């Protein structure tokens, strides 16, 4: 890790609070340009812990930046992973509540249900 734990916790808190209050944040890399991938995953883990403590649940996992072009765009050299939460899940036929969104966009993410844990 390149950043201290207090800084990482502050970043996680800021992300969590921005989501709860529907506030747009500047890209984290603008404020903290020297974060390592390990720092970013530490922030992610702290954020996940806050979501779970707030009553959300993990619905699955996702992988991003799987191609060379997206890796170059985000300045990484390998795919990255993250968590999907039940609060963000939209079932087939349901309406998407855009009123509470800060900067709504549509991004296709495929979800698979497996018969058992990997």
DSSP file (Angstrom, degrees, kcal/mol; ACC not computed):
  #  RESIDUE AA STRUCTURE BP1 BP2  ACC     N-H-->O    O-->H-N    N-H-->O    O-->H-N    TCO  KAPPA ALPHA  PHI   PSI    X-CA   Y-CA   Z-CA
    1    1 A X              0   0    0      0, 0.0     4,-0.1     0, 0.0    34,-0.1   0.000 360.0 360.0 360.0 142.9    0.0    0.0    0.0
    2    2 A X        +     0   0    0      2,-0.1     2,-0.3    32,-0.1    33,-0.1   0.673 360.0  62.9-103.1 -23.1    1.2    3.5   -0.7
    3    3 A X  S    S-     0   0    0      1,-0.1     2,-0.1    33,-0.1    33,-0.0  -0.723  88.2-107.9-103.1 153.3   -1.5    5.4    1.2
    4    4 A X     >  -     0   0    0     -2,-0.3     4,-2.0     1,-0.1     3,-0.3  -0.386  30.5-111.4 -76.7 159.4   -2.1    5.2    5.0
    5    5 A X  H  > S+     0   0    0      1,-0.2     4,-2.5     2,-0.2     5,-0.2   0.832 115.5  56.8 -61.4 -35.6   -5.1    3.4    6.3
    6    6 A X  H  > S+     0   0    0      2,-0.2     4,-2.1     1,-0.2    -1,-0.2   0.900 107.4  48.6 -64.3 -40.7   -6.8    6.7    7.5
    7    7 A X  H  > S+     0   0    0     -3,-0.3     4,-2.2     2,-0.2    -2,-0.2   0.921 111.8  49.1 -64.4 -43.7   -6.7    8.2    4.0
    8    8 A X  H  X S+     0   0    0     -4,-2.0     4,-2.3     1,-0.2    -2,-0.2   0.896 110.5  50.7 -63.3 -40.1   -8.1    5.0    2.5
    9    9 A X  H  X S+     0   0    0     -4,-2.5     4,-2.7     2,-0.2    -1,-0.2   0.884 108.4  52.8 -65.0 -38.1  -10.9    5.0    5.1
   10   10 A X  H  X S+     0   0    0     -4,-2.1     4,-2.6     2,-0.2    -2,-0.2   0.915 109.1  49.2 -62.3 -43.3  -11.7    8.6    4.3
   11   11 A X  H  X S+     0   0    0     -4,-2.2     4,-2.3     2,-0.2    -2,-0.2   0.936 112.2  47.7 -62.1 -46.5  -12.0    7.8    0.6
   12   12 A X  H  X S+     0   0    0     -4,-2.3     4,-2.5     1,-0.2    -2,-0.2   0.913 112.1  50.0 -61.3 -43.0  -14.3    4.8    1.4
   13   13 A X  H  X S+     0   0    0     -4,-2.7     4,-2.9     1,-0.2     5,-0.3   0.912 109.6  51.4 -61.1 -43.0  -16.4    7.1    3.7
   14   14 A X  H  X S+     0   0    0     -4,-2.6     4,-2.3     2,-0.2    -2,-0.2   0.905 111.5  46.6 -62.3 -42.0  -16.6    9.7    1.0
   15   15 A X  H  X S+     0   0    0     -4,-2.3     4,-2.1     2,-0.2    -2,-0.2   0.938 114.1  47.9 -64.7 -46.5  -17.8    7.2   -1.6
   16   16 A X  H  X S+     0   0    0     -4,-2.5     4,-2.2     1,-0.2    -2,-0.2   0.929 114.8  44.9 -60.9 -47.0  -20.4    5.7    0.8
   17   17 A X  H  X S+     0   0    0     -4,-2.9     4,-2.3     1,-0.2    -1,-0.2   0.875 110.3  54.4 -67.5 -37.8  -21.8    9.1    1.8
   18   18 A X  H  X>S+     0   0    0     -4,-2.3     5,-2.7    -5,-0.3     4,-0.6   0.900 110.2  47.6 -62.7 -39.4  -21.9   10.4   -1.7
   19   19 A X  H ><5S+     0   0    0     -4,-2.1     3,-0.7     3,-0.2    -2,-0.2   0.932 112.7  48.1 -65.7 -45.0  -24.0    7.4   -2.7
   20   20 A X  H 3<5S+     0   0    0     -4,-2.2    -2,-0.2     1,-0.2    -1,-0.2   0.842 119.5  38.6 -64.6 -34.0  -26.3    7.8    0.3
   21   21 A X  H 3<5S-     0   0    0     -4,-2.3    -1,-0.2    -5,-0.1    -2,-0.2   0.346 109.0-119.1-101.6   5.4  -26.8   11.5   -0.4
   22   22 A X  T <<5 +     0   0    0     -3,-0.7     2,-0.4    -4,-0.6    -3,-0.2   0.917  60.5 152.7  58.2  47.4  -26.9   11.3   -4.2
   23   23 A X      < -     0   0    0     -5,-2.7     2,-0.3    -6,-0.2    -1,-0.2  -0.893  44.7-125.0-111.4 137.0  -23.9   13.5   -4.6
   24   24 A X        -     0   0    0     -2,-0.4     2,-0.3    78,-0.1    -5,-0.0  -0.644  24.6-155.4 -80.9 133.8  -21.5   13.4   -7.5
   25   25 A X        -     0   0    0     -2,-0.3     2,-0.1   -10,-0.0     3,-0.1  -0.827  19.2-115.5-105.4 147.7  -17.8   12.9   -6.6
   26   26 A X        -     0   0    0     -2,-0.3     5,-0.1     1,-0.1    -1,-0.0  -0.452  58.0 -74.3 -68.3 154.5  -14.8   13.9   -8.7
   27   27 A X    >>  -     0   0    0      1,-0.2     3,-1.7    -2,-0.1     4,-0.9  -0.287  40.3-131.6 -52.9 133.5  -12.8   10.9   -9.9
   28   28 A X  H 3> S+     0   0    0      1,-0.3     4,-2.7     2,-0.2     3,-0.4   0.847 104.9  64.3 -57.0 -35.6  -10.8    9.6   -7.0
   29   29 A X  H 34 S+     0   0    0      1,-0.2    -1,-0.3     2,-0.2     6,-0.1   0.731  95.8  58.7 -64.8 -21.0   -7.7    9.5   -9.1
   30   30 A X  H <4 S+     0   0    0     -3,-1.7     3,-0.4     1,-0.1    -1,-0.2   0.895 115.4  33.5 -72.8 -39.4   -7.8   13.3   -9.4
   31   31 A X  H  < S+     0   0    0     -4,-0.9     2,-0.2    -3,-0.4    -2,-0.2   0.783 134.5  28.1 -84.4 -29.2   -7.6   13.8   -5.7
   32   32 A X    ><  +     0   0    0     -4,-2.7     3,-1.3    -5,-0.2    -1,-0.2  -0.627  67.6 163.8-132.8  72.6   -5.4   10.8   -5.0
   33   33 A X  T 3  S+     0   0    0     -3,-0.4    -1,-0.1     1,-0.3    -4,-0.1   0.660  70.7  59.2 -70.1 -15.0   -3.3   10.2   -8.1
   34   34 A X  T 3  S+     0   0    0      2,-0.0    -1,-0.3   -32,-0.0     2,-0.1   0.247  70.0 132.4-100.9  14.3   -0.7    7.9   -6.4
   35   35 A X    <   -     0   0    0     -3,-1.3     2,-0.2    -6,-0.1    -3,-0.0  -0.426  48.4-140.1 -66.5 137.0   -3.1    5.2   -5.2
   36   36 A X     >  -     0   0    0     -2,-0.1     4,-2.3     1,-0.1     5,-0.2  -0.485  27.0-104.8 -87.5 164.8   -1.8    1.7   -6.0
   37   37 A X  H  > S+     0   0    0      1,-0.2     4,-2.3     2,-0.2     5,-0.2   0.883 125.3  54.8 -55.9 -36.8   -4.1   -1.1   -7.1
   38   38 A X  H  > S+     0   0    0      2,-0.2     4,-2.0     1,-0.2    -1,-0.2   0.899 106.4  50.8 -63.6 -40.3   -3.7   -2.5   -3.5
   39   39 A X  H  > S+     0   0    0      2,-0.2     4,-2.5     1,-0.2    -2,-0.2   0.927 109.9  50.3 -59.8 -45.4   -4.9    0.8   -2.1
   40   40 A X  H  X S+     0   0    0     -4,-2.3     4,-2.5     1,-0.2    -2,-0.2   0.896 110.5  47.9 -64.2 -41.3   -7.9    0.8   -4.4
   41   41 A X  H  X S+     0   0    0     -4,-2.3     4,-2.4     2,-0.2    -1,-0.2   0.850 109.9  53.8 -67.8 -32.7   -8.9   -2.8   -3.4
   42   42 A X  H  X S+     0   0    0     -4,-2.0     4,-2.1     2,-0.2    -2,-0.2   0.916 109.7  47.7 -65.3 -42.3   -8.5   -1.8    0.3
   43   43 A X  H  X S+     0   0    0     -4,-2.5     4,-2.7     2,-0.2    -2,-0.2   0.928 110.9  52.1 -61.5 -44.8  -10.9    1.2   -0.3
   44   44 A X  H  X S+     0   0    0     -4,-2.5     4,-2.8     1,-0.2    -2,-0.2   0.922 108.9  49.5 -58.2 -44.9  -13.3   -1.2   -2.0
   45   45 A X  H  X S+     0   0    0     -4,-2.4     4,-2.1     2,-0.2    -1,-0.2   0.881 111.5  48.8 -63.5 -38.2  -13.2   -3.6    0.9
   46   46 A X  H  X S+     0   0    0     -4,-2.1     4,-1.9     2,-0.2    -1,-0.2   0.908 112.0  49.0 -66.8 -41.6  -13.8   -0.8    3.4
   47   47 A X  H  X S+     0   0    0     -4,-2.7     4,-2.5     2,-0.2    -2,-0.2   0.924 110.1  51.2 -62.5 -45.4  -16.7    0.5    1.2
   48   48 A X  H  X S+     0   0    0     -4,-2.8     4,-2.7     1,-0.2     5,-0.2   0.914 107.9  52.8 -58.6 -43.9  -18.2   -3.1    1.0
   49   49 A X  H  X S+     0   0    0     -4,-2.1     4,-2.4     1,-0.2    -1,-0.2   0.891 109.5  49.0 -59.9 -39.9  -18.0   -3.4    4.8
   50   50 A X  H  X S+     0   0    0     -4,-1.9     4,-1.5     2,-0.2    -2,-0.2   0.908 110.8  50.2 -66.5 -42.1  -19.9   -0.1    5.1
   51   51 A X  H  <>S+     0   0    0     -4,-2.5     5,-2.3     2,-0.2    -2,-0.2   0.925 112.9  46.2 -61.1 -45.0  -22.6   -1.3    2.7
   52   52 A X  H ><5S+     0   0    0     -4,-2.7     3,-1.6     1,-0.2    -2,-0.2   0.909 111.1  51.5 -65.8 -42.0  -23.0   -4.6    4.5
   53   53 A X  H 3<5S+     0   0    0     -4,-2.4    -1,-0.2     1,-0.3    -2,-0.2   0.781 105.8  57.6 -64.5 -25.9  -23.1   -2.8    7.9
   54   54 A X  T 3<5S-     0   0    0     -4,-1.5    -1,-0.3    -5,-0.2    -2,-0.2   0.405 129.1 -95.5 -85.9   1.4  -25.8   -0.5    6.5
   55   55 A X  T < 5S+     0   0    0     -3,-1.6    -3,-0.2     1,-0.3    -2,-0.1   0.424  82.8 127.0 103.7  -1.4  -28.0   -3.5    5.6
   56   56 A X      < -     0   0    0     -5,-2.3     2,-0.3    -6,-0.2    -1,-0.3  -0.281  43.6-147.2 -79.1 173.8  -27.1   -4.3    2.0
   57   57 A X        -     0   0    0     -2,-0.0    29,-2.8     0, 0.0     2,-0.4  -0.986  21.4-103.3-141.8 151.1  -26.0   -7.7    0.8
   58   58 A X  E     -A   85   0A   0     -2,-0.3    27,-0.3    27,-0.2     3,-0.1  -0.617  30.3-179.1 -75.8 127.6  -23.7   -8.9   -1.9
   59   59 A X  E     -     0   0A   0     25,-3.2     2,-0.3    -2,-0.4    26,-0.2   0.597  60.9 -52.1-100.2 -16.7  -25.6  -10.2   -4.9
   60   60 A X  E     -A   84   0A   0     24,-1.5    24,-2.9    53,-0.0    -1,-0.3  -0.983  56.3 -89.1 168.2-168.0  -22.6  -11.2   -6.9
   61   61 A X  E     -A   83   0A   0     -2,-0.3     2,-0.3    22,-0.3    22,-0.3  -0.899  27.4-157.0-132.6 158.7  -19.3  -10.1   -8.3
   62   62 A X  E     -A   82   0A   0     20,-2.4    20,-2.4    -2,-0.3     2,-0.4  -0.952   7.8-146.1-138.0 158.3  -18.1   -8.5  -11.5
   63   63 A X  E     +A   81   0A   0     -2,-0.3     2,-0.3    18,-0.2    18,-0.2  -0.984  22.3 179.7-124.0 134.3  -15.0   -8.2  -13.6
   64   64 A X  E     +A   80   0A   0     16,-3.0    16,-2.2    -2,-0.4     7,-0.0  -0.769  54.6  40.4-128.1 174.2  -14.1   -5.1  -15.6
   65   65 A X        +     0   0    0     -2,-0.3    -1,-0.2    14,-0.2     6,-0.0   0.926  63.2 154.5  53.0  49.9  -11.4   -3.8  -17.8
   66   66 A X        +     0   0    0     -3,-0.2     2,-0.3    13,-0.1    13,-0.2   0.640  52.0  61.0 -83.9 -13.6  -11.2   -7.2  -19.5
   67   67 A X  S  > S-     0   0    0     11,-0.1     4,-2.2     1,-0.1     5,-0.2  -0.758  88.1-113.9-113.8 161.7   -9.8   -5.8  -22.8
   68   68 A X  H  > S+     0   0    0     -2,-0.3     4,-2.4     1,-0.2     5,-0.2   0.866 113.5  53.9 -59.3 -39.7   -6.7   -4.0  -23.7
   69   69 A X  H  > S+     0   0    0      1,-0.2     4,-2.1     2,-0.2    -1,-0.2   0.923 111.4  43.4 -65.6 -44.2   -8.6   -0.8  -24.7
   70   70 A X  H  > S+     0   0    0      2,-0.2     4,-1.8     1,-0.2    -1,-0.2   0.853 112.4  53.8 -71.5 -32.1  -10.5   -0.5  -21.4
   71   71 A X  H  X>S+     0   0    0     -4,-2.2     5,-2.5     2,-0.2     4,-0.8   0.924 110.1  47.3 -64.4 -43.0   -7.3   -1.3  -19.4
   72   72 A X  H ><5S+     0   0    0     -4,-2.4     3,-0.6     1,-0.2    -2,-0.2   0.906 109.4  54.5 -63.2 -41.6   -5.5    1.5  -21.2
   73   73 A X  H 3<5S+     0   0    0     -4,-2.1    -1,-0.2     1,-0.2    -2,-0.2   0.880 117.2  35.9 -59.1 -39.7   -8.4    3.9  -20.5
   74   74 A X  H 3<5S-     0   0    0     -4,-1.8    -1,-0.2    -5,-0.1    -2,-0.2   0.411 111.2-116.7 -98.9   1.2   -8.3    3.2  -16.8
   75   75 A X  T <<5S+     0   0    0     -4,-0.8     2,-0.3    -3,-0.6    -3,-0.2   0.845  71.3 125.5  70.8  34.5   -4.5    2.9  -16.5
   76   76 A X      < -     0   0    0     -5,-2.5    -1,-0.2    -6,-0.2    -2,-0.1  -0.808  53.2-150.0-120.2 164.9   -4.5   -0.8  -15.4
   77   77 A X  S    S+     0   0    0     -2,-0.3     2,-0.3     1,-0.1    -6,-0.1   0.329  78.9  29.2-117.5   5.7   -2.6   -3.8  -16.8
   78   78 A X  S    S-     0   0    0     -7,-0.1    -1,-0.1   -11,-0.0   -11,-0.1  -0.972  95.9 -74.6-154.9 163.5   -5.1   -6.5  -15.9
   79   79 A X        -     0   0    0     -2,-0.3     2,-0.3   -13,-0.2   -14,-0.2  -0.215  44.9-144.4 -59.3 154.7   -8.8   -7.0  -15.3
   80   80 A X  E     -A   64   0A   0    -16,-2.2   -16,-3.0    -4,-0.1     2,-0.3  -0.826   8.4-146.9-117.8 159.0  -10.3   -5.6  -12.1
   81   81 A X  E     +A   63   0A   0     -2,-0.3     2,-0.3   -18,-0.2   -18,-0.2  -0.891  18.3 166.6-128.0 159.8  -13.1   -7.0   -9.9
   82   82 A X  E     -A   62   0A   0    -20,-2.4   -20,-2.4    -2,-0.3     2,-0.3  -0.895  31.8 -92.4-154.9-176.5  -15.8   -5.7   -7.8
   83   83 A X  E     -A   61   0A   0     -2,-0.3     2,-0.4   -22,-0.3   -22,-0.3  -0.791  19.7-148.8-109.3 148.0  -19.0   -6.4   -5.9
   84   84 A X  E     -A   60   0A   0    -24,-2.9   -25,-3.2    -2,-0.3   -24,-1.5  -0.955  20.4-148.3-112.9 137.8  -22.6   -6.2   -7.0
   85   85 A X  E >   -A   58   0A   0     -2,-0.4     3,-1.4   -27,-0.3     4,-0.3  -0.753  22.0-124.4-110.1 152.5  -25.1   -5.4   -4.3
   86   86 A X  G >  S+     0   0    0    -29,-2.8     3,-1.4    -2,-0.3   -28,-0.1   0.844 110.3  64.1 -59.6 -33.7  -28.8   -6.4   -3.9
   87   87 A X  G 3  S+     0   0    0    -30,-0.3    -1,-0.3     1,-0.3   -29,-0.1   0.733 103.9  47.6 -64.4 -21.3  -29.7   -2.7   -3.6
   88   88 A X  G <  S+     0   0    0     -3,-1.4     2,-0.3     2,-0.0    -1,-0.3   0.405  87.1 112.2 -98.7   1.9  -28.5   -2.2   -7.2
   89   89 A X    <   -     0   0    0     -3,-1.4     2,-0.5    -4,-0.3    -3,-0.0  -0.583  45.8-168.5 -81.5 134.8  -30.3   -5.2   -8.7
   90   90 A X        -     0   0    0     -2,-0.3     3,-0.1     4,-0.0     2,-0.1  -0.981  15.2-141.7-124.3 117.9  -33.2   -4.6  -11.1
   91   91 A X    >   -     0   0    0     -2,-0.5     3,-2.2     1,-0.1     0, 0.0  -0.368  37.8 -79.0 -75.9 156.3  -35.3   -7.5  -12.0
   92   92 A X  T 3  S+     0   0    0      1,-0.3    -1,-0.1    -2,-0.1     3,-0.1  -0.299 119.0  16.4 -53.5 130.8  -36.7   -8.1  -15.4
   93   93 A X  T 3  S+     0   0    0      1,-0.3    -1,-0.3    -3,-0.1     2,-0.1   0.286  97.2 124.9  87.8 -10.3  -39.7   -5.9  -16.0
   94   94 A X    <   -     0   0    0     -3,-2.2    -1,-0.3     1,-0.1     2,-0.3  -0.419  63.0-112.6 -80.7 158.3  -39.0   -3.6  -13.1
   95   95 A X        -     0   0    0     -2,-0.1     2,-0.6    -3,-0.1    -4,-0.1  -0.653  21.9-129.2 -87.4 146.4  -38.7    0.2  -13.4
   96   96 A X        -     0   0    0     -2,-0.3     2,-1.4    -6,-0.1    -6,-0.0  -0.870  18.6-133.8 -96.5 121.2  -35.3    1.9  -12.9
   97   97 A X    >   +     0   0    0     -2,-0.6     3,-0.5     1,-0.2     4,-0.0  -0.588  33.8 168.1 -79.0  92.2  -35.7    4.8  -10.4
   98   98 A X  G >   +     0   0    0     -2,-1.4     3,-1.9     1,-0.2    -1,-0.2   0.706  59.5  80.3 -78.0 -20.1  -33.7    7.6  -12.1
   99   99 A X  G 3  S+     0   0    0      1,-0.3    -1,-0.2     5,-0.0    -2,-0.1   0.832  94.9  46.4 -58.7 -33.7  -34.9   10.4   -9.9
  100  100 A X  G <  S+     0   0    0     -3,-0.5    -1,-0.3     2,-0.0     2,-0.3   0.371  92.7 104.2 -90.6   5.5  -32.5    9.5   -7.1
  101  101 A X    <   -     0   0    0     -3,-1.9     3,-0.2     1,-0.1   -82,-0.0  -0.644  57.1-156.0 -90.9 145.2  -29.5    9.1   -9.5
  102  102 A X  S    S+     0   0    0     -2,-0.3     2,-0.2     1,-0.2    -1,-0.1   0.916  90.3   1.4 -83.1 -48.6  -26.8   11.8   -9.8
  103  103 A X  S    S-     0   0    0      2,-0.1    -1,-0.2     0, 0.0     2,-0.1  -0.651  85.1-156.1-140.8  75.8  -25.6   11.1  -13.3
  104  104 A X        +     0   0    0     -3,-0.2     2,-0.3    -2,-0.2    -6,-0.0  -0.321  22.2 160.2 -68.2 134.3  -27.7    8.2  -14.7
  105  105 A X        -     0   0    0     -2,-0.1     2,-0.5     2,-0.0    -2,-0.1  -0.935  35.9-122.6-139.1 162.6  -26.3    6.1  -17.5
  106  106 A X        +     0   0    0     -2,-0.3     2,-0.4     2,-0.0    -2,-0.0  -0.947  29.7 175.0-110.1 128.1  -27.2    2.6  -18.7
  107  107 A X        -     0   0    0     -2,-0.5     2,-0.5     2,-0.1    -2,-0.0  -0.993  28.1-129.8-133.7 125.8  -24.4    0.0  -18.7
  108  108 A X        +     0   0    0     -2,-0.4     2,-0.4     2,-0.0    -2,-0.0  -0.632  31.5 170.9 -78.7 121.5  -25.1   -3.5  -19.7
  109  109 A X        -     0   0    0     -2,-0.5     2,-0.3   -47,-0.0    -2,-0.1  -0.986  24.5-139.8-130.2 122.8  -23.7   -6.0  -17.2
  110  110 A X        -     0   0    0     -2,-0.4     2,-0.4     2,-0.0    -2,-0.0  -0.613  14.6-159.8 -82.8 138.2  -24.6   -9.6  -17.5
  111  111 A X        -     0   0    0     -2,-0.3     2,-0.4   -49,-0.0   -49,-0.1  -0.951   3.8-165.1-118.0 139.5  -25.4  -11.6  -14.4
  112  112 A X        -     0   0    0     -2,-0.4     2,-0.6     2,-0.0    -2,-0.0  -0.956  12.1-145.0-121.8 140.8  -25.3  -15.3  -14.1
  113  113 A X        -     0   0    0     -2,-0.4     2,-0.3   -53,-0.0   -53,-0.0  -0.928  19.0-157.1-103.8 124.9  -26.8  -17.6  -11.4
  114  114 A X        -     0   0    0     -2,-0.6     3,-0.1     1,-0.1     4,-0.0  -0.716  22.0-127.8 -99.5 151.3  -24.7  -20.6  -10.7
  115  115 A X  S    S+     0   0    0     -2,-0.3     2,-0.3     1,-0.1    -1,-0.1   0.721  90.1   5.0 -69.7 -21.8  -26.0  -23.8   -9.2
  116  116 A X  S    S-     0   0    0      0, 0.0    -1,-0.1     0, 0.0    -2,-0.0  -0.972  92.5 -75.6-155.8 165.6  -23.3  -23.7   -6.5
  117  117 A X              0   0    0     -2,-0.3    -2,-0.0     1,-0.1     0, 0.0  -0.312 360.0 360.0 -63.5 145.9  -20.4  -21.6   -5.2
  118  118 A X              0   0    0     -4,-0.0    -1,-0.1    -2,-0.0     0, 0.0   0.472 360.0 360.0 -76.2 360.0  -17.2  -21.6   -7.3
